[in-house]
Structures are given as structure tokens and as C-alpha cells.
Amino acid sequence: MFRRAARALVAVAAAALLVIAGNTLRQRSRQVDVARRAPPGVDVNGAATRLAGAVRLATISYDAPSADSYRQLLALHAYLQQAFPKLHLSLRREVVNGYSLLYTWTGRNAAAPPILLMAHQDVVPVAADSESRWQVPPFAGQISDGYVWGRGAWDDKGNLLAILEAVEALVARGFQPERTVYLAFGHDEENGGQEGAGAIARLLAQRGVKPEFVLDEGTLIAEGMMPGLDPPAAVIGVAEKGSATLQLTVAGVPGHSSMPAGPSAIGTLASALQRIETHPLPARIDGAAADMLDTLAPEMHGSARVLLSNRWLFGPLVRRALERSPATNAMLRTTAAITVLRAGDKENVLPAQAVALVNIRLLPGDTVAGTVAQLRRVIRDDRVRIDVRPGGSAATPVASHDAPGYRLICRTVRELFPGVVVTPGLMIGATDSRYMVPLARNVYRFSPVRAHAEDLMRFHGVNERISVANYAELIQFYQSLIGHAAGPERAARPERAAGQSRSAAQ
């Protein structure tokens, strides 16, 4: 009996190994196969100088309205008109809600659905205690060591100016789009975007505009960030997480600190917050995250390829590996981050209440109500009241990664960045593009910015910068994408998936 059981186990193990090997070897690349094209010419030095000039304008979104920031936005508008004269002669420019910009480049074919490219004009403040750690002053707009330095060089004036540079060059070349191209530049993205992109979306909805696809800032070209993947990965955000802020409140008994009576408001709240941090919400690999792993699996080598090709068996190992990195962990679960804590006014007075703000980022499919219910089960203390603060947004629908717009983005990336692996993915932050979801079935989030792991700390952090060479690539990307999406060559040459025969594609 023992021998029969042993033989059965060996047979099962052998069968499992055959299935694992078969799944691994059967994986085929999902990359769009395109011919390498010479990139469009760019006045690199001039473009970098113009971006640096825009960085010098401190269009900061503070929590409270700032007259100086509004003046800076108007100065930026005047600067853009001066820097891109041909564009402003050829496109219709509208100022929406005082400070946001909407450009319309009318196409020849009024029946063709338009495309919409987005960026935002505003930037986050620079923390006062961090200025000494900047290599150059954050609003100096300095070009040195091959980089344009300053707040906004990456987020998001790099994309904004690159789009304008691309259109300026196309207009100078005599390009006339077949379909209408909209450019939407909100002014308050860093404060939620309601007054900027939200107003533009409402205006376009009133006009019945239905873009074929929308492209906004978003995920990046990640270099060296994915173990088992040698080439860089261009991650196209096909959805973004939702956002809400919860207020946790614990009432206490005020009194003199010399006579503490029972659990304090601070202590009770601290226990609740500790449980939130040590009991993360459940992780799952589905939707955009699953699509990304399935797309990357054929491009991986070694054990990473085996694991990703056989998630039916190794799913828990894959999940644990992804949970080690904050960025990939956030792709797997709705997260809860403690961001604000308020309690007490005097060292010898017990506070009447303690309050904490917890920012949650929702996976597509999760809801605020469901997340609050889960957190109540985690906290297990009725003394902690949970209220949902106004604002926030639901996670967006998942855009198609088989749609023509997505394939055009893939084609453009693969032409300009040879060897880069393109994959759908999840945008873990919020962008202005969520306001366009009612207008367009397919909304994408991608910035062709090359980034290593150490660069991620520059995002909203210290020493924000973009390399001059990479900025030129941004301009080439937008110029090529507009040419592919709105030029006469559209659909004349279908893309082929890597490994697909030319005859089959045709």
C-alpha cells in the first residue's frame, strides 16, 4: 500500500511538473510588433529651455485659495502663448472656469470620434523644511547635468509642455488632423481637479463630445523595478483606484492629567490605528493587476517566468513577493493610510476627543461602504466612530487593452523605445482623467517618463527633475501618437502581435 501511494505521489508530481513546464513554455509574447522608425526631430535645447521657463512659474495648488497662485497661472497662460505662437494661431483656445485651458484642433472629418490629451498646470507645494535638501532651488527652472530641475518638471509640466511642443511642431510642418484633437489642461489637479478638469468635462459633455480615447498623465516606463524582467516596462494605466478619506473619532473624558480615569481618547484611538496598520485589507490578483502579470510573464526569465505562468499554483508566492514593494502592494489591495492625527491642546489636560484621518485607495470593484465595514471588523471597538468625509471618488472602470487607442499607444511606445515591454496596469494615484470617464469608454493614464526605483521619491518630493534626453522622448511620443491617431495613415497598417505572421495580420 505504501509503494502504491508513493507511486501515485510521484505520478501526481510528474504530472504537475509537466503542466508547469507546458504552461511556461506555451507563453507567447503579447507585444505589438512594429518596425523601428526614426523619431521626429526635436529642438532639444530650445524645448528644455521652454520647460525650464514654465517651471519658474510657481503655479502651486494650496489647500486654501491663493491669489498669488492664480496670478502665476495667468502668467503661465501668457508664457504659453508666447512660447507656442503657431499652435495659438491654428487651434481654438478657451479658458474654462477662469484658469483651465481647453484647445480644439479641428479635424477634417467631423464624423470621426476625436481624441483627448490631458495634463495639468498646477504643482504641489514644497515643504518648507525640505528646501535646503534641493540641489537647486525648486522654482529656479535650472538646466544642469543633463536635467531640467524643479517642481513640475516631471509632474506635470513635463507632459503639458511636451504636448504643446509636439503640436507646435506638427502645425509648423503643415499637419492637419483627420479627426479633432482636444487638449485639456486643468489648473487644480493637485486639489482634486473639480474646478479644472471637472469643469472641462462638463463643458465637453454639454457639447456632446465623445472621444475615442483619452490619455492623461499616469504610470511610467519602469527601469529595473521588476525582478526577472530585463527590459524596461512601459505600464499603461487602464484604470485608477478610487479615493476617500475617513475620519476616526474617539470621545474622551476631559480633565486634569494628574487624575486619569480609564482609557483615554488618545489611547483608544491609537489602538484602533495600530490595528488598521497591522491588519491590511485583503489582497487579490485580478483585473488590471492580473492582466499586467499575464502580459509580463512571457517576457520574464528564470523562476519569475515559471511563477507568473502558473499562478494557479504559485499565486500565494506571487502575491507575497508583490506585497514586499509599496508600489506593487498597492496594486493588490485597497489600502488605508493614516495621514492626520489631532488630539489635545495642553500637556496637563486630558483631551475631550482624539481624531485621525485615514485615506483609503479603492481597488476597482471595492466600495467605500464595504471598506468601512471591513475596518470596523478590524478595529473591533464601538467607541471609535468612523465618518466618511466629503469628496473622494470611486475607482474607474477598466479600459480595454484590446481597443484601437491602446494599441496606438503601444505602437508609439514600441517604435520610440525599442525593446521596451508594454503592459496594461493599474494607476494607484488619482488623475484628472477620471472626470472624462462619462465621455469615453477608454481612458488611459501614461507618462513616457523613464524612472528607476530611486526616482519615485522625487515625485512630490525633493529634487524633482527630468532628463533633457527623456524630455525630448516625451515630445517625440506625443508627436508620433497624434500622427498615428489623427493622421491619414490611421488603420492603413494594422499592428501585429509579436510572433504573429505578417500574412495573418493582414
N, C-alpha and C positions, 0 to 999 in steps of 0.2 A: 504493500500500500504506500509506503514511504517513497519507494522508487517511482511508482506511478505519479504520485504527487509532484516529485522532483521533476520528472519528465514533463509533466503538464506545466509547471512553472517555467521551465526552460523554453517550452514551446510558446508560452504566452510572451515571455521576454523577447524571444526571437521575432515573434510577430510584431510586437511593439517597436522593436528596433527597425524592422523593415518599413513599418508605417512612418516612423520618424524620418528615416533616410529618404523614403519616397516623397514625403511632403517637402523636405528640404531641397531635394534635387529638382522637384517639379516646379518650384517657384520660378517665374519668369518676370523680367523687368517690366514695370508699368510706365517707364519713362517715355515721353514723346521723343521720337527720333527725328531730328531736324539737321539740316546742313548748317555748318558754321558760316556765318555771314560777317562781312566786315562791318563793324559798328559804325553808326553815324558819327561824323566829325563833330567835335565839341571844342569851343574856345575855352579850354580848361582854366587858364589863368583868369580870364575875364569872368567866367562863371563863378569861380571861387571868390573873387573879389566882390561880386554882387551878393553872394550868400553872406559873406562877412559883413557887408553893409546892412543887410536885413537883421543880422544877429545883434547889431549895435542898438537897434530899437527895442527897448525893454517892454514888450507887449505882454506884461505879466497879468495873469488871472489870479487876483487875490480873493480870499473868501468874501470880503466886502467890496462893493464897487469902488473903483479908484479913478479919479479924474485924470491923473497922470497916465494911467494905462490906456484910457480912451484916447488921450492925445497921442500916445505912441502908436496906437492902431491907425489913427488918421494919418500920422506921419508915414507909417508903413504903406498905406494906400498910395500916397503921393510918390513914395520911393518906387513902388512897383510900376506906376505909370511912367515914370522917368526911365526906369531900367529896361522896360519891355515895350518900346513905342509901337512896333509893328503889330504886336498882339492887340494892343489897345485900339489900333485903327481898324482891325479886322473883326474882333469879337465884340459882342454886346456885353457891357459891364453894368451890373446892378448892385447897389448897396442895399443889403437886406437888414432890417432892424438896426440901422444906424452904423454897423461896423462889420458885418459879414459881407462877403463878396460872392457873387454868382456871375460866371461868364458863360455866354452861349455862343458856340461856334456852329453856325447853321450849316447843315449838310445839304447836299444836292438832292438827296432822296428823302422827301418829307415823310414817306411811309415807313422808312426803316426805323426800327427802335433805336433810340440814342444810347450813348454810354455816358457814365458819370464818373469823373475822377475827383477825389477829395483830399484835402489836407486841412490843417488848422493854423491860424495865425498866432495864437497865444502860447505862452510858455508858463511853466511853473516858477514860483519864486525861488530864490537862492537862500538857503538857510543862513542866517547872519553869522552863526558860529562856524560856518564852513568856508567862508570866502578866503581865509588865509591858506586853505589847502588847494586852491585852484592854481594851476601853473601859470595861467594868465587870467586877468580879471574876467568874470563871467560875461560881461557885456562889452568887452573890448572889440570883439569881432576880429580877432587876430589870426593871421595865417602864418604858421611856423611849423617846422619839422614835418612838412607834408600834410598838415591837417588844418582845417578850419575849426577854431576853438570857440566855445561859448555856448551859453544857454540857448537852446533852439537849433543849434547846428544839426542835431540829429532829430530831435522831437520838437517841432515837426516842420521847421522852416526849410530843412533839407529837402523834404518831399515837395513842399509848396513851391519853392524856387525852382526845383528840378522840373516840375510840371510846366511852369511858365517858361523856363529856358527851352524845353522841348517844343512847346507850341510856337514860341518866337522863331525858332529855327525852321519849323515847318512852314510857317507863314512866309518867312523870308525866301523859302525855296519855291513858293507858289503852290503849296499843297492845299487842296480844298477837300474837306472830308465828304465822303459819300453819305454818312449818317451824322446827325447832330452830336456834338461833343459838349457836355456840360462840365464846368469846373466849379466846384463848391468849396469855399474856404471859410469855415466858421471862425468865430472870434472868442468863444468861451468853452472850448472842448475840455480844458482842464478844470472847469467848474460844472461839468455835466452836459454842456452843449445845447441846452434847451433854447436859449435865446439866439444862438447862431445856427448851427446845423438843423436844429428843430424847426426854426422859422423858415429856413430854406426848403426843408422837406414839405412843410405845409404849403408854401408857395408853389412848389412843383406839383403837388397833389391837386391844388386848385386848377392848375393848367392842364391836368390830365397827362403829365409826363410819366412814362413807364419805361425806365432804362432796361436795356437787355442785361447789363450787369453794372455793378458799382464796385469801384476799387478805392479803398482808403488805406491809411497807414495800418501797420499791424505787425505780424510776425516777420522774421528776418531770415537772412542767409547765415545759418549757424555753422561756424567753422570749428571743428574739433570738439564739439559738445556731445556727440553721440558715440559711445563706445561701440566698436565693431563696425563703424562706418567711416571709411577713409575720406571720401569726398565731402565737401560742404553740402548741407541740406537747406534748400530753399523751402520754407514752410509757408504754405498759402493758407491763411485763416479762413475756413469755410463757415465758422460760427464763432460767436464770442459769448463768454459767460455773463450771466446776469449779476446784478449787484443790489445789495440792500444793506442798510445799517440798522442794527438792533440796539436798543437802549435797555440795559440791565440796571434795575434799581432795587436797592435794599433799604428799607426804613429801619432806623435805629432809635434808641432812647437817648436824647441829648442829656448831657450832664457834665459834672466835673470829672476830669481824668483820674482824680485820686480815688474815685469810688466807682470803678467799672462794674456794671451789672450785667452779667450774662454775655452771650455772643454779641460782638459789636457789628455794626453795619459793614465796616471795612472788612472784618474777618470773614463774615458770611459771604460777602461779595468775592473776596479773594479766593475762598474755597470753590465757589462756582466757576470763577475764571480758570483756576487751576485744573478743574475737571474738563473744561472745554479744550484746554491745550493738550491734555494728556489723553483725551478720547476723541480723536479726529473722526469726522463723519465718514461713512463707508466709502471705500474706493471701488471703482468699477472701470473696466476697459470696454467701452462701447462707443458708438457714434464716431465723431471726428478722431478721437484718440485711437480707436481700433482701425480706422481707415489709414491713419498715419503709419501704424505699426505694420499693417499688411503691405503698404506701399514700400516701406523701408526694408522689409525682410529680404527680398531678392538682391538688394544692394549691399547687404551685410556680409561679413566673413566670420569664420570661426564659430564659436559657441553662440554668439549673438544671432547668427542666421538660423541655427538649429532651434533656439528657444523661440524666436519670433515666428518661425514657420510652423511651430507645433504648440500654439497657445492652448489648444485643447488639453494638453498635458502639463505644460510648463507655465500656464497662466499665473499661478501664485508666485513663481520665481520671477517672472517678468514684472509683475506688479510690485514686488518688494524692491527690485532693482530700480524701478522708476520712482518709487517713493523716496529714494535717497537724495534726489535733487529737488529743491523747492520748485523749479520751473516745471519739471515733468510730474511731480507730485500733484501740482495744481491742475494738471490736465485730467486727473483720475477721480477727483472728488470735489464736492462743494466744500469750500474752505471757510473757516471762521477765524478772523484775526482781531485781536484786542488792540484797539488803536488809541483810545482816550480813557482816562481814569480821573474821576473827580470825587474828592471826599475831604471834609474837614477844612477849617479856616484858622484854627489856633491850636497850638501844641498842647494846651491843657484842657481842651474842650472835646468831649465825645460828639461826633457829628450826628445830625439828625437823619442823614441818609448818605449813601455811597452810590455813585453812578459810574457805569462803564459803557463805552460804545464798542460794539463788535461789528466789524464789517464782514459780511458774507459775500462770497462769489459763487454763483449758482451754476452748476453744470446744466447743459440743455436737458430738459426733462424734469429737473427739480424745481420746486416751488418754494416761495418764502414761507408759506404756512406749513408745509411739510418739514422744512428745515427747523423752524421754530419748535415744532412738536418734537423733533429729534433732540434738539438742545435741551428741552425741558426734561426729557428722559435721561439725558446725560447729567444734568445738574442735580436732579432729584431733591429739590428744595423749594417748597412753595413760598418761602419768604422772598425769593428772587422774582421780581416782576419783569417780564420781557415785553417791550413795546417796539413796534416797527416804526422807525422814523420816516417822515415824508420823503419822497423822491425814490431813487432806485429804478431799476429796470429789469425786465425778465431776460433770461438767456434768449439769444436769437435762434431762429430756425437754422438748420444746417443747409448751406447752399450745396448745389450739385458739383461734384468734381468730375462729372462727365459732360457738363454743359459747354457750349462753344466758348463762352467767356473764360472759363477756367482753362480750357485748352489753349486759348490765345495767350494767356498769362504764362502758362507752362512753355509754350513755344518761344516766347520772347526771352524768358529766363535761360532756356537751354541754348538759344542762339548766342546770347551775350556772355553767358557764364558757362563755358564748355566744361562738361564733366560734373556740374552741379546736379544733385538729385533733387527733384521737385516732388513735394508731398503735400497732401491736404493736412490740416492740423487745426487745433483749437486755439483761438486768441483768448488768453486768460484775463486780459485787461479789457476796459471798455473804450470804445471809439465812437466818433460821431456817426459812423456808418449805420449804427442801429436805428437811427431816425429814418433811414432810407428803406428799411425792410418792408414797410407797407407799399412802397413804389416798385420794388424789384424783387423777383424771385431769387436772384443770385447776387449776393453781396459778399465781396471778398475783402480780406484785410492782409496787406503785404507791403513791406518796405524792402527794396533791394539793397539793404544795408548789410555789409559784411560785419559779423560780430563774433568775437571769441567770448568765452565764459567770463573773463575778467572785464570785458566791456560792458556787461549788463549792469554793473554798479554805476556806470556813468549815466544811465537812464534815470532822469530826475535827480541825479546825484552830482558828484564833483567831477570836474574836468570833462564835461560833455564835449564831444568833438566828432568830426567825420573826416576821413582822409580825402584829400583833393582827388586822388585817383578814383576812389569809390564814389565820390560825388559826381564825377564825370560819368560813371556807370549808371547812376540814377537817371541822369539826363538822357543817356542813350536808351535806357529801359523805357521811359515814358515816350520818347520819340518813336521807338520801334513799335511799342504797343498801340499807340494811336494809329500808326501807319497800317498795322495788321488789322486792327478792329474797324477802322473807318476809311481805309484806302481801297482802291479798285481791286487789289489782289485778294480781298476777303473771300474766303471759301474757294478760291481758284486752285489752291494747292492743299489738299487735306493733309493733316498731320498723321504720322504713323506711330503707333506704339513701338518701342524698341523691340526688335526681334520679329516684327511683322513684315511680311514680304511687301515690296512695293506694289506688285500686281494686286495683292489682296486689299491694300489701302486704296487703290484706285478703282 
